[in-house]
């Protein structure tokens, strides 16, 4: 039999149903793979005993004829999803030792479907980063390396542990979150498939908050079909989340018909950036040709406020972060730094100074500034108005087209330290993903090729609100046309 860690979720589901394998066997193989992949630093907490217990329960479900799409499937959980009794720290020092007494809705949905938890995955601290270099637990290493090189590359962020675990064959799928591109950009850097659903499709209950009007749960998998299966499992209305929308969850896998004949695919002219690598531009053109060959009509569109998306995001997101992170003060849980002879304010200051990393402090400071008296109207209020204009651009575009095709990121993965000293250069990594996050629309990244160094490149598909089915359908056509079969050379075992 093939190495069980190489199976897709869809293939494993079918083998489990036929009785050719058991969840225990599948989980044992992945627990071993997790231990063998320590060099990637993808996991910050392993749960092998819990995984085997969940696998046995999944096998019982399958035997009873109660199998669902994710039953018996071993997955990793990004460290910002609360898992009852298990390490949940958003990879921040300030949440040291925190083990919640409740479960996030996204993970509970997975467990209700019979999925198996392998452990908690590394991430940028509080999801603030584009390279997974800001984690208190150290950076995650991309399983991919340039041809002929032993240099380590970033996996993208903030869901770096999620993509590294899936690309590194030590999880069949992983939960992730996207605030400004933290599912799609790392998926592009690692040759995986990532999908961010419409804001409100998945509950935010039990997710450690970064920017509440932007944060949205999603998935990382190795194929589009796997993404559809896992997304259906985590989606659904939740009365515990006031932003959760009460509407039916479609059978996302059924949308993968491969037929996009007659569909109109928009190509936004504003995404042609000066200085963008020729390889990214060429891949985009190749994607356009794939759309035409599949029978779709390609339409040039305009999203005129795109150039304002990054500055808008880096006002709105830090503003919300400064408010959300005010709750971490050393009083009720997590880290507490006491100052000898100090008062309560001294404890707050010492705890927050020691507990937050540099990037988190930077964003808190920016957010506090734009919300302060005298600057609220000039920055935050204006950013909210521009956000509405960006959303309106997409609404107008979707009156003409069914989906939009763009590059996912302006480059392939870069080496550690290459951009970490330049926050502006790091923020520019999100230039293609941030607009969709501000508008709250669904988007995906599909592995579509490699650069001259053999590193993966992705194409982004954006869709109308609540139309993840079209996003998945178009993504599946790209996946089929690209025939992306490249794999990283396994150096980490």
BELJOWO-V390044 format. One record per helix or strand of 3 or more residues. SS is the DSSP state (alpha for helix, beta for strand). FROM is the first residue (numbers start at 1). TO is the last residue. If there is no record, write none. Layout:
ss:SS from:FROM to:TO
ss:SS from:FROM to:TO
//
This chain:
ss:alpha from:4 to:6
ss:alpha from:9 to:18
ss:alpha from:23 to:36
ss:alpha from:38 to:40
ss:beta from:43 to:46
ss:alpha from:48 to:63
ss:beta from:74 to:78
ss:alpha from:93 to:95
ss:alpha from:105 to:112
ss:beta from:116 to:121
ss:alpha from:125 to:127
ss:alpha from:160 to:167
ss:beta from:173 to:178
ss:alpha from:184 to:190
ss:beta from:193 to:196
ss:beta from:216 to:221
ss:alpha from:224 to:234
ss:alpha from:252 to:255
ss:beta from:264 to:268
ss:alpha from:269 to:271
ss:alpha from:278 to:293
ss:beta from:297 to:301
ss:alpha from:306 to:327
ss:alpha from:344 to:355
ss:alpha from:358 to:370
ss:alpha from:376 to:397
ss:beta from:403 to:407
ss:alpha from:423 to:430
ss:alpha from:434 to:439
ss:beta from:443 to:450
ss:beta from:456 to:463
ss:alpha from:468 to:482
//
